[in-house]
Amino acid sequence: MIEEKKCVICGNPFVPNKYRPNQAVCSSVECQYQRQLVNMSGWRKKNPNYFRYKEARDSSWKETCKNRSLEWRKKHKEYLKLYREAHKTRHCNYMRDYMREYRKKKKMNENQNT
């Protein structure tokens, strides 16, 4: 019979899955989410350049991405307009917060230069 274990994250007792007897985290959603975050951060530490390999090898890669994005926008001119209309309040909130941060940073830079 499988015995109870204590969850590494929340400390609550749980019975591990019969197919995963070495399970250390209970099956609650929050604990599984925390487990995934820990696993992902560990993986990223082991593979720091995984998402940057293209830029490191090819200097024209960023330019290619930029051009592809511009071409897509030319072909789909109305998309951005329609999307912003459909998500107007969300876009307004985003832009308001973005500009507040921008102005705050700009003000900090001006104060440092003075």
Secondary structure, 3 states (H helix, E strand, C coil): CCCCEECCCCCCEECCCCCCCCCCCCCCHHHHHHHHHHHHHHHHHHCCCHHHHHHHHCCCHHHHHHHHHHHHHHHCHHHHHHHHHHCHHHHHHHHHHHHHHHHHHHHHHHHHHC
